[in-house]
Amino acid sequence: MRLRDTTGRVLHLSYCTNVHPAEDLGGIIGQLDEFAVPIRERLDAPVLGLGLWLAAPVAAGLAADPAGRLRLRRELDARGLEVVTLNGFPYRSFQRPVVKHAVYHPDWTTRERLTYTLDLARVLADLLPADAARGSISTLPLAWREPWDAATADRAARRLDELAKGLADVEAATGRVIRVALEPEPGCVVETAAQAAALLSGVDTDRLGVCLDLAHLACSWESPADALRTLGDSGLPIVKVQLSAALETAEPGALRGYAEPRFLHQTRNPDGGSADDLDEAFATGLTGPWRVHYHVPLHMRPEPPLVPTTPVLRETLALLVGDGTCDHYDVETYTWGVLPPEHRPRTSADLAAGIAAELAFARDELHHLGVTP
């Protein structure tokens, strides 16, 4: 969806398709009909934005196939869909039965990650609407924190330099600006705004910046105002915002129904205590209150004593909207299939209805801040 802030600037609101498992072009086009079109119709939106996820094999195929890119663009246009942002964090197999730490591989020490991201940039340049100012790609925050030393840091720095040069080449060839946003996440080399400012200093800020995931921000117990100030002082642009909510509780036992085998659910308390997953947090007796990296639907109201971290989302949006900081907002809830049974969609229609409700929630929050259709 396209919105307009109080300065007259266009904001793009989309939903991230990494919630769907398709990893070939035919499957991706099929999911447009199964999910995206019904979502657009439920919202009565003339155009629906997608934060498209393309697994590495399909990204490589499309990057080498101009006709394939044209086909995908036509399929999107025919359905009233548009793409200004891609999620380039998961490399492939993001909805398989067990993901956990595999989502961080290959990381930014490798040429595979560089190749994948530049493939995505080439694809996005041809998918961007003609009147879109720029495109964005979110990616992992360098790597998982272990192993990490001076040698791996140097390799990652070289890959980011090559990435910036590759993005400049894409712009020279297509006339389209594509920026890549590293996404701080608990447990990774770049977990907080302060770490982003320190570890990404020296990158090409015309091409590279930060993707601010609001569930991750909440789980790090960072003040939104402090985080935005730190990023602003460092000169790192906020290229993209992922609208997401985590879970918080003062009674950790209430989270036992959320422990599940597919995704990693990093857990933090405000005193700096941490665990890399819910099972570990229970086993080590981590003291509460907890915030847990578990993306829950934005409109969901979990049973007390669980609460969503939507106050962090609202506080951050109030600081961001209208100041020219960011124009790409992507709803990213990829955990629908592992929610406790009472919250889990049973059919494709249920999932489409849930995503539409999330987008309506996000749209309404932006409207409260003076953003209009």
MIFIKE-388239 format. One record per residue (C-alpha): z, x, y. Coordinates in nm, 4 decimals, padded with zeros to 6 digits. Each point is the difference from the previous one (the first is absolute). Last residue first. Layout:
N
z:x:y
Z:X:Y
...
END
This chain:
373
z:x:y
00.1791:-00.3725:00.7073
00.2987:00.0851:00.2220
00.2633:00.2757:00.0135
00.2868:-00.0857:00.2344
00.2823:00.1442:-00.2072
00.0721:-00.3317:-00.1706
-00.3684:-00.0050:-00.0992
00.0504:00.3293:-00.1831
00.2795:-00.1513:-00.2098
-00.2184:-00.3045:-00.0632
-00.2900:00.2145:-00.1223
00.2323:00.1923:-00.2328
00.1417:-00.3208:-00.1488
-00.3486:-00.1490:-00.0357
-00.1084:00.3198:-00.1753
00.2928:-00.0274:-00.2387
-00.0731:-00.3674:-00.0689
-00.3637:00.0859:-00.0747
00.1196:00.2675:-00.2433
00.2165:-00.2576:-00.1778
-00.2766:-00.2603:-00.0175
-00.2432:00.2552:-00.1432
00.2612:00.1003:-00.2580
00.0600:-00.3612:-00.1022
-00.3752:-00.0623:-00.0264
-00.0337:00.3041:-00.2243
00.2637:-00.1523:-00.2263
00.3662:00.0431:-00.0888
00.1237:00.1547:00.3231
00.3350:00.1823:-00.0370
00.3026:-00.1129:00.2012
00.1955:-00.1707:-00.2787
-00.1193:00.2613:-00.2485
00.1556:00.2966:00.1843
-00.2787:00.1824:00.1868
-00.2178:00.2331:-00.2076
-00.3419:-00.1600:00.0570
00.0547:-00.0585:00.3733
00.0804:00.3681:00.0543
-00.2993:00.1091:00.2114
00.1239:-00.1445:00.3285
-00.1902:00.1753:00.2782
-00.0775:-00.2076:00.3093
-00.2272:00.2212:00.2127
00.0199:00.0411:00.3776
-00.2665:00.2128:00.1729
00.0091:00.0108:00.3845
00.2686:00.2583:00.0701
00.1900:00.1513:00.2936
-00.1693:-00.1783:00.2901
00.3292:-00.1209:00.1461
-00.0550:-00.3689:-00.0684
00.1521:-00.0152:-00.3440
00.1927:00.3049:-00.1105
00.3597:-00.0528:00.1119
00.0169:-00.3683:-00.0930
-00.1776:00.0830:-00.3243
00.2701:00.2501:-00.0913
00.2862:-00.2414:00.0658
-00.1685:-00.2761:-00.1974
-00.0675:00.2227:-00.3008
00.3546:00.1369:00.0064
00.1331:-00.3580:00.0119
-00.2301:-00.0713:-00.3017
00.2134:00.2242:-00.2223
00.0349:-00.2719:-00.2634
00.3457:-00.1254:-00.1018
00.1747:00.0000:-00.3364
00.3556:-00.1424:-00.0136
-00.1473:-00.2574:-00.0063
-00.3151:-00.1218:-00.1825
-00.3238:00.1386:00.1309
-00.1776:-00.1754:00.2891
-00.3667:00.0886:-00.0236
-00.2226:-00.0204:00.3089
-00.0875:00.3688:00.0071
-00.0545:00.0202:-00.3747
00.2236:00.2721:-00.1466
-00.0877:00.3699:-00.0039
00.2684:00.1765:-00.2017
00.1081:00.3266:00.1540
00.3693:-00.0869:-00.0174
00.2583:-00.0115:00.2771
00.3504:00.0270:-00.1324
00.3434:-00.0704:00.1424
00.1397:00.1390:-00.2116
00.1264:00.2928:-00.2061
-00.2238:00.1711:-00.2511
00.1595:-00.0441:-00.3421
-00.2147:00.2662:-00.1648
-00.1374:-00.2310:-00.2697
-00.0638:-00.2901:00.2387
-00.1878:00.2185:00.2474
-00.1920:00.1632:-00.2848
-00.1160:-00.3379:-00.1300
-00.1020:-00.0986:00.3530
-00.2185:00.3064:00.0491
-00.0004:00.3327:00.1846
00.3651:-00.0166:00.0982
00.1540:00.0661:00.3383
00.3171:00.0422:00.2009
-00.0611:00.0867:00.3634
00.2899:-00.2026:00.1388
-00.2178:-00.3035:00.0775
-00.0757:-00.0604:-00.3688
-00.3331:00.0699:-00.1686
-00.1926:-00.1195:-00.3054
-00.3506:00.1018:-00.1067
-00.1663:-00.2710:-00.2058
-00.2759:00.1657:-00.2055
-00.2498:-00.2449:-00.1427
-00.0876:-00.1274:-00.3467
00.3162:-00.0103:-00.2149
00.2223:-00.2592:00.1698
00.3403:-00.0163:00.1713
-00.0089:-00.3116:00.2195
00.2342:-00.2128:-00.2116
00.2710:00.2623:00.0431
-00.0092:-00.0381:00.3780
00.3060:-00.2240:00.0328
00.2110:00.2829:-00.1391
-00.0550:00.1890:00.3249
00.2312:-00.2231:00.2050
-00.0455:00.1032:00.3660
-00.3668:-00.0918:-00.0302
-00.3384:00.0942:00.1396
-00.3515:-00.0606:-00.1321
-00.3231:00.1342:00.1505
-00.2482:-00.1658:00.2353
-00.3606:00.0882:00.0754
-00.2470:-00.0025:00.2853
-00.1878:00.3261:-00.0384
-00.0731:00.1470:00.3421
-00.3049:00.2193:00.0633
-00.1052:00.2934:00.2173
00.3388:00.0737:00.1524
-00.1004:00.3084:00.1963
00.1876:00.3292:-00.0404
00.0690:00.1463:00.3454
00.3420:00.1289:-00.1037
00.1802:-00.1895:00.2781
-00.1653:-00.3230:-00.1108
00.0952:00.0532:-00.3631
00.3623:00.0686:00.0921
00.0128:-00.2962:00.2386
-00.1458:-00.2293:-00.2641
00.2590:00.1123:-00.2538
00.2886:-00.0287:00.2470
-00.0998:-00.3526:00.1017
-00.0504:-00.1054:-00.3612
00.3472:00.1314:-00.0903
-00.0344:00.1802:-00.3297
00.1869:-00.1322:-00.3049
-00.2542:00.1798:-00.2217
-00.0469:-00.3256:-00.1886
-00.0842:-00.1837:00.3232
-00.2785:00.2430:00.0902
-00.1372:-00.0223:-00.3530
-00.0090:-00.3799:00.0241
-00.1667:00.0302:00.3411
-00.2832:00.2233:-00.1177
-00.1075:00.2063:00.3013
-00.3309:00.1683:-00.0748
00.0027:00.3276:00.1908
-00.2644:00.2184:00.1621
-00.3219:00.1867:-00.0645
-00.3433:00.0043:00.1665
00.0616:00.0498:00.3728
00.3433:00.1353:-00.0909
-00.1526:00.3076:-00.1658
00.3051:00.1326:-00.1807
00.2248:00.2554:00.1713
00.3274:-00.1756:-00.0628
-00.0179:-00.1936:-00.3238
00.3155:00.1436:-00.1566
00.2334:-00.0311:00.2987
-00.1097:-00.3326:00.1494
-00.0437:-00.1545:-00.3451
00.3444:00.1278:-00.1018
00.1545:-00.1623:00.3084
-00.1864:-00.3251:-00.0706
00.1502:-00.0049:-00.3484
-00.1001:00.0630:-00.3622
-00.2656:00.2693:00.0220
00.0366:00.2154:-00.3113
00.0517:-00.3208:-00.1953
00.3163:-00.1648:-00.1293
-00.0077:-00.2891:00.2465
-00.3480:-00.0547:00.1472
-00.1794:00.1221:00.3119
-00.3640:-00.1209:00.0011
-00.2637:00.2483:00.1104
-00.2678:-00.1713:00.2100
-00.3669:00.0961:-00.0120
-00.2317:-00.0831:00.2899
-00.3617:-00.1146:-00.0190
-00.2151:-00.0062:00.3148
-00.3514:-00.1321:-00.0602
-00.3144:00.1607:00.1455
-00.1396:00.0344:-00.3516
-00.0906:00.3661:-00.0555
00.2109:00.1555:00.2764
00.2916:-00.2305:-00.0856
-00.0178:00.0951:-00.3672
-00.0141:00.3681:00.0941
00.3104:-00.0380:00.2174
00.1729:-00.1621:-00.2965
-00.0936:00.2999:-00.2147
00.1407:00.2411:00.2567
00.3279:-00.1933:00.0107
00.0154:-00.0028:-00.3802
-00.0640:00.3738:-00.0222
00.2962:00.0611:00.2314
00.2058:-00.2395:-00.2101
-00.0951:00.1889:-00.3188
00.1016:00.3307:00.1600
00.3388:-00.1412:00.0959
00.0483:-00.1249:-00.3566
-00.0689:00.3449:-00.1423
00.2460:00.1572:00.2448
00.2728:-00.2488:-00.0888
-00.0579:00.0731:-00.3682
00.0500:00.3718:00.0617
00.3026:-00.0450:00.2250
00.1788:-00.2184:-00.2538
-00.0132:-00.3488:-00.1442
00.0570:-00.1039:-00.3612
00.1431:-00.2521:00.0551
-00.0130:-00.2098:00.3196
-00.2792:-00.2300:-00.1213
-00.3126:00.0904:00.1897
-00.1754:00.0200:00.3387
00.1212:-00.3335:00.1406
-00.2405:-00.2167:-00.2058
-00.3044:-00.1549:00.1638
-00.0993:-00.2740:00.2431
-00.3628:-00.0278:00.1088
-00.0998:-00.1277:00.3434
-00.3173:-00.1203:00.1712
-00.0936:-00.0034:00.3668
-00.0934:-00.2140:00.2991
-00.1345:-00.2874:-00.2091
-00.3038:-00.1663:00.1620
-00.2522:00.0877:-00.2725
00.2381:-00.1095:-00.2742
00.1071:00.2948:-00.2141
-00.1387:00.0030:-00.3550
-00.2437:00.2881:00.0503
00.2556:00.2406:00.1482
00.2480:-00.1226:-00.2594
-00.2074:00.1381:-00.2872
-00.0326:00.3450:00.1532
00.3705:00.0059:00.0817
00.0900:-00.1054:-00.3545
-00.2032:00.2874:-00.1432
00.1811:00.2290:00.2444
00.3312:-00.1204:-00.1402
-00.1040:00.0455:-00.3615
-00.1329:00.3525:00.0615
00.3195:00.1078:00.1767
00.2207:-00.1409:-00.2760
-00.2066:00.1721:-00.2685
00.0130:00.3282:00.1943
00.3708:00.0202:-00.0682
00.3091:00.0921:00.2027
-00.0204:-00.3421:00.1625
00.1099:-00.1796:-00.3167
-00.1793:-00.1051:-00.3170
00.2324:-00.1575:-00.0836
00.2704:-00.1827:00.1980
-00.0616:-00.3329:-00.1792
00.0881:00.1684:-00.3304
00.3678:00.0037:00.1040
00.0564:-00.3640:-00.1123
-00.3220:-00.1578:-00.1324
00.0835:-00.1716:-00.3308
-00.1753:-00.3213:-00.1157
-00.3228:00.0717:00.1963
-00.0319:-00.1555:00.3466
-00.0720:00.3211:00.1915
-00.2521:00.1351:-00.2501
-00.1724:00.2250:00.2577
00.0607:00.2356:00.2920
00.2753:-00.2087:00.1603
00.0413:00.0992:00.3693
-00.3519:-00.0635:00.1350
00.0638:-00.3492:00.1378
-00.3067:-00.0814:00.2065
-00.0206:-00.1369:00.3531
-00.2589:-00.1763:00.2170
-00.1315:-00.2381:-00.2654
-00.1459:-00.3462:00.0615
-00.0213:-00.3292:-00.1867
-00.1846:-00.3219:00.0856
-00.1344:-00.0364:-00.3530
-00.3634:00.0961:00.0649
00.1143:00.2943:00.2131
00.2051:00.1472:-00.2839
-00.2835:-00.0283:-00.2533
-00.2399:00.1480:00.2547
00.2282:00.3006:00.0579
00.0386:00.0490:-00.3756
-00.3772:-00.0054:-00.0486
-00.0537:00.2436:00.2871
00.2527:00.2390:-00.1518
-00.1756:-00.0241:-00.3351
-00.3367:00.0668:00.1629
00.1412:00.3087:00.1723
00.1144:00.1375:-00.3387
00.1816:00.3367:-00.0083
00.3075:-00.1215:00.1914
-00.0134:-00.3210:-00.2056
00.0318:00.1859:-00.3302
00.2730:00.2299:00.1257
00.2006:-00.2965:00.1327
-00.0514:-00.1833:-00.3306
00.1364:00.2968:-00.1954
00.2904:00.0660:00.2423
00.1417:-00.3528:00.0040
-00.0987:-00.2108:00.3006
00.2743:-00.1867:00.1847
-00.1168:-00.2221:00.2870
00.2302:-00.0926:00.2832
-00.1844:-00.3286:00.0331
-00.0447:-00.1954:00.3221
-00.0779:-00.3710:-00.0095
-00.2607:-00.1526:00.2324
-00.0383:-00.3620:00.1123
00.3662:-00.0601:-00.0904
00.1105:-00.3395:-00.1286
00.3003:00.1799:-00.1521
-00.0458:-00.1749:-00.3340
-00.3743:00.0663:00.0197
00.0497:00.3720:00.0601
00.2396:00.0208:-00.2945
-00.2416:-00.1915:-00.2254
-00.2778:00.2451:00.0991
00.2134:00.3088:-00.0598
00.1412:-00.0933:-00.3411
-00.2413:-00.0922:-00.2777
-00.3190:00.0312:00.2039
00.0842:00.3433:00.1429
00.1489:00.0923:-00.3369
-00.3447:-00.0289:-00.1555
-00.1482:00.2424:00.2508
00.2658:00.2544:-00.0974
-00.0615:-00.0613:-00.3689
-00.3721:00.0601:00.0385
00.0610:00.3141:00.2022
00.2382:00.1527:-00.2503
00.3767:00.0526:00.0122
00.1408:-00.3552:00.0063
00.3821:-00.0127:-00.0293
00.0943:-00.2154:00.3010
00.3146:00.0645:00.2084
-00.1837:00.3038:00.1371
-00.1938:-00.2563:00.2039
00.1949:00.0532:00.3223
00.0111:-00.2945:00.2377
-00.1482:00.0087:00.3479
00.0883:-00.0336:00.3686
-00.2290:00.1725:00.2525
00.1165:00.0188:00.3612
-00.2521:-00.0355:00.2850
00.1144:00.1193:00.3448
00.0408:-00.2511:00.2802
00.3132:00.1636:00.1408
00.2211:-00.2821:-00.1305
-00.1275:00.0509:-00.3524
-00.3068:-00.1621:-00.1555
-00.0276:-00.1011:-00.3645
-00.2655:00.0420:-00.2655
00.0678:-00.1089:-00.3517
END
